[in-house]
Amino acid sequence: MRNETALGLQEAHGPWARAARFVLYTVLFVIFAGPLLALMVGAFTPTVDPTQFTLLPDRLSLDNLERAIDRGVLDYLLNSFIVVGAGLALQVLVSVFASYALARKRFRGSATVLVVVLATMMLPEEVLAVPLSVLLADLPVVHISLVGSLAGMIVPVAAWGFSILVMTEFMKEIPKELEESAKLDGAGEFRIFWQVVLPLCRPALGVIGIFGFTMIWDQYMLPLLVATDPAQYTLPLALRSMRSDDQVGIGVLLVGAFLAMLPSVLAFLALQRSFIRGLTSGAVKG
């Protein structure tokens, strides 16, 4: 018996088909996972030759990690965690409240607001670098400078158009009858939002959580504009600084790259169930 694949083709069975699939999966694994495994192995290999690709080292050692710690990698890692923790919390908070207003409330100009939010995603970071640096140097109304502080890396990522659009489209699919029933039971506006709407948005929260974490964690331009002292560097910015230092070996850079990659992987593993549900929820609605 033959099963049809997603492309409408028939899935073949038998020893030759299984062998072909094994070869194909092996090639795909080497292409996608090979460099990551080589990075992990190279980070804990005493002597690293950047021209050689190996997954089977002679022995493993923590020498590169110790040298990286001496270079302050853990301090840079802590700065990254502070920025991504505070920035992601603010981003999710802003996204859910803004999306609730755009998706569940009717007001004049809501379509214009969505267009403006979408327009913010069309401009590259290089275009925004100059006005953003001027804005951070002198915040309007309060006239406070955020340059030279971690707050200057947190505030600009507190609102992201992608997260707002994802949450808005997801909240639009929640039936209005649920809110009407809650109002009949005497629930107020905030209780409806907190106990009715928000729990149904967990899949979308997983999506914006993973994408938001990755976006903030990988920031390079923003820390470059804000940081005025190496003690304020985040890990991606510190890696670029260490790369230009001839006294830093390739092993230290590999450890830093491994530490920079690991949190994103762990975040995906922690939120993958909600992430997958959020991506597939649109396919099963209606």
C-alpha positions in Angstrom: 0.0 0.0 0.0 1.3 3.4 -0.9 0.6 6.7 0.9 0.5 10.0 -0.8 2.9 12.7 0.4 2.1 16.4 0.9 3.0 17.0 -2.8 0.6 14.4 -4.0 3.3 11.9 -4.8 3.1 8.3 -3.7 5.4 7.2 -0.9 7.4 4.2 -1.9 8.2 1.3 0.5 10.8 -1.4 0.4 14.5 -1.7 1.1 15.7 0.6 -1.7 13.2 3.3 -0.7 14.3 3.1 3.0 18.0 3.3 2.0 17.3 6.3 -0.2 15.4 8.0 2.7 18.3 7.2 5.1 20.8 8.8 2.7 18.6 11.8 2.2 18.1 12.4 5.9 21.8 11.9 6.6 22.7 14.5 4.0 20.2 17.0 5.4 21.4 16.3 8.9 25.0 17.0 7.9 24.1 20.2 6.1 22.0 21.7 8.8 23.3 20.2 12.1 26.9 19.6 11.1 28.1 23.2 11.5 26.4 23.5 14.9 27.9 20.3 16.1 31.3 21.3 14.8 30.9 24.6 16.7 30.1 22.8 19.9 33.0 20.3 19.5 35.4 23.1 18.5 34.5 25.1 21.6 35.6 22.3 23.9 38.6 21.1 21.9 42.0 22.2 23.3 43.7 23.1 19.9 41.3 24.3 17.2 42.3 24.5 13.6 39.6 26.6 11.8 40.5 25.1 8.5 39.5 21.6 9.6 35.9 20.3 10.1 35.7 17.6 12.7 33.0 16.0 14.8 35.3 13.5 16.5 38.0 15.3 18.5 40.9 13.6 20.1 39.9 14.9 23.6 37.7 17.5 25.2 38.8 20.2 27.5 37.5 23.3 29.3 40.6 25.4 28.5 38.8 27.5 26.0 35.9 28.1 28.4 38.3 29.2 31.1 40.0 31.6 28.8 36.6 33.0 27.6 35.6 33.6 31.3 38.9 35.4 31.8 37.9 37.6 28.9 34.6 38.5 30.6 32.3 36.4 28.4 30.0 35.7 31.4 29.6 39.4 32.0 28.6 39.9 28.4 26.2 37.0 28.7 24.6 38.5 31.8 24.1 41.8 30.0 22.4 39.9 27.2 20.1 38.1 29.6 19.1 41.4 31.3 18.3 43.0 28.0 16.4 40.1 26.6 14.5 39.4 29.8 13.3 43.0 30.4 12.9 43.7 26.7 10.9 40.6 26.0 8.6 41.2 29.0 7.9 44.7 27.9 7.4 43.6 24.3 4.9 40.9 25.2 3.0 43.3 27.5 2.8 46.0 24.9 1.9 43.5 22.2 -1.1 42.0 24.0 -2.6 45.3 25.1 -2.1 46.9 21.7 -3.5 43.9 19.9 -6.5 43.7 22.2 -7.4 47.3 21.4 -6.9 46.8 17.7 -8.6 43.4 17.4 -11.5 43.7 19.9 -12.3 47.4 20.0 -13.8 49.6 17.3 -12.4 53.1 16.9 -11.8 55.5 14.1 -8.3 55.1 12.6 -7.7 51.5 13.6 -6.8 50.6 10.0 -4.4 53.5 9.9 -2.7 52.3 13.1 -2.2 48.9 11.6 -0.7 50.4 8.5 1.7 52.4 10.6 2.7 49.4 12.6 3.3 47.4 9.4 5.4 50.3 8.0 7.8 50.1 10.9 8.7 46.6 9.8 9.7 47.8 6.3 12.6 50.0 7.3 16.0 48.4 7.8 18.0 49.0 11.0 20.6 51.0 9.1 18.0 53.6 8.1 16.8 53.9 11.7 20.3 54.1 13.2 20.8 57.8 13.0 17.3 59.0 14.2 17.3 56.3 16.9 20.7 57.4 18.3 19.5 61.0 18.4 16.3 60.0 20.1 18.1 57.9 22.7 20.5 60.7 23.4 17.6 63.0 24.4 14.2 61.4 25.0 11.3 63.7 24.2 9.4 65.3 27.1 11.6 63.8 29.9 14.9 64.8 28.2 16.8 61.9 29.6 19.7 60.2 27.8 19.7 56.4 27.6 23.1 56.2 25.9 25.6 54.3 27.9 23.0 52.2 29.8 21.3 48.9 29.3 17.9 50.7 29.4 18.8 52.2 26.1 18.9 48.7 24.6 15.6 47.7 26.3 13.3 50.6 25.6 13.5 50.5 21.8 12.6 46.8 21.6 9.6 47.2 23.9 7.3 47.5 20.9 7.7 45.3 17.7 5.4 45.4 14.8 5.6 41.7 14.1 4.4 40.7 17.6 1.6 43.2 17.4 0.4 42.0 14.0 0.5 38.3 15.0 -1.4 38.9 18.2 -3.9 41.1 16.5 -4.8 38.6 13.8 -5.0 35.8 16.4 -7.3 37.8 18.7 -9.6 38.6 15.8 -10.4 34.9 15.5 -11.7 34.6 19.1 -15.5 34.5 19.0 -17.3 37.7 20.3 -19.8 35.5 22.0 -17.3 34.6 24.7 -17.0 38.3 25.7 -20.7 38.7 25.7 -21.2 35.7 27.9 -18.6 37.0 30.3 -20.3 40.5 30.4 -23.6 38.8 31.3 -21.8 37.1 34.2 -20.7 40.5 35.5 -17.1 40.4 34.3 -15.3 43.7 33.8 -13.1 44.7 30.9 -9.8 43.7 32.5 -11.2 40.4 33.8 -12.5 39.5 30.3 -9.1 40.3 28.9 -7.2 38.4 31.6 -9.4 35.3 32.0 -11.1 35.0 28.7 -9.1 36.4 25.8 -5.5 36.0 27.0 -5.7 32.3 27.9 -6.9 31.5 24.3 -3.9 33.3 22.9 -1.3 31.0 24.4 -0.2 29.6 21.0 0.3 33.1 19.7 2.2 34.0 22.8 4.6 31.1 22.1 5.1 32.4 18.6 5.9 36.0 19.6 7.9 34.8 22.5 10.3 32.8 20.4 10.6 35.3 17.6 10.9 38.2 20.1 13.6 36.4 22.1 15.6 35.7 19.0 15.2 39.3 17.7 16.3 40.9 20.9 19.1 38.3 21.6 20.6 38.8 18.1 20.6 42.6 18.3 23.9 44.1 17.2 23.1 47.5 15.8 21.3 48.7 18.9 24.0 47.8 21.5 26.5 49.3 19.1 24.7 52.6 19.2 24.1 52.6 23.0 27.1 51.1 24.6 29.9 53.5 25.5 32.0 51.1 27.6 33.0 47.5 27.1 31.3 46.7 30.4 27.9 47.4 28.7 28.5 45.1 25.7 26.0 42.3 25.0 27.4 39.0 23.8 26.9 39.5 20.1 28.7 42.9 20.2 31.4 41.5 22.4 32.1 38.7 19.9 32.7 41.3 17.2 35.1 43.1 19.5 37.0 40.0 20.5 37.2 38.9 16.8 39.2 42.0 16.1 41.6 41.3 18.9 44.6 39.3 17.7 45.3 38.0 21.2 42.0 36.2 21.4 42.2 32.6 20.0 39.7 30.9 17.8 38.8 28.6 20.7 37.5 31.6 22.8 35.5 32.9 19.9 33.9 29.4 19.4 33.0 29.3 23.1 31.4 32.7 22.8 29.5 31.7 19.7 28.3 28.5 21.4 27.1 30.5 24.4 25.4 32.9 22.1 23.6 30.1 20.2 22.5 28.0 23.2 19.9 30.3 24.8 18.0 30.6 21.5 17.9 26.8 21.2 16.7 26.4 24.8 14.0 29.0 24.3 12.7 27.2 21.2 12.7 23.8 23.0 10.9 25.4 26.0 8.2 27.0 23.8 8.1 24.7 20.8 4.7 23.2 21.7 3.0 26.6 21.9 5.0 27.7 18.8 3.8 24.8 16.7 0.2 25.3 17.8 0.4 28.9 17.0 1.7 28.3 13.5 -0.9 25.6 12.7 -3.9 27.2 14.4 -4.7 29.2 11.3 -4.9 26.0 9.2 -7.6 24.4 11.4 -9.8 27.5 12.0 -13.1 27.7 10.2 
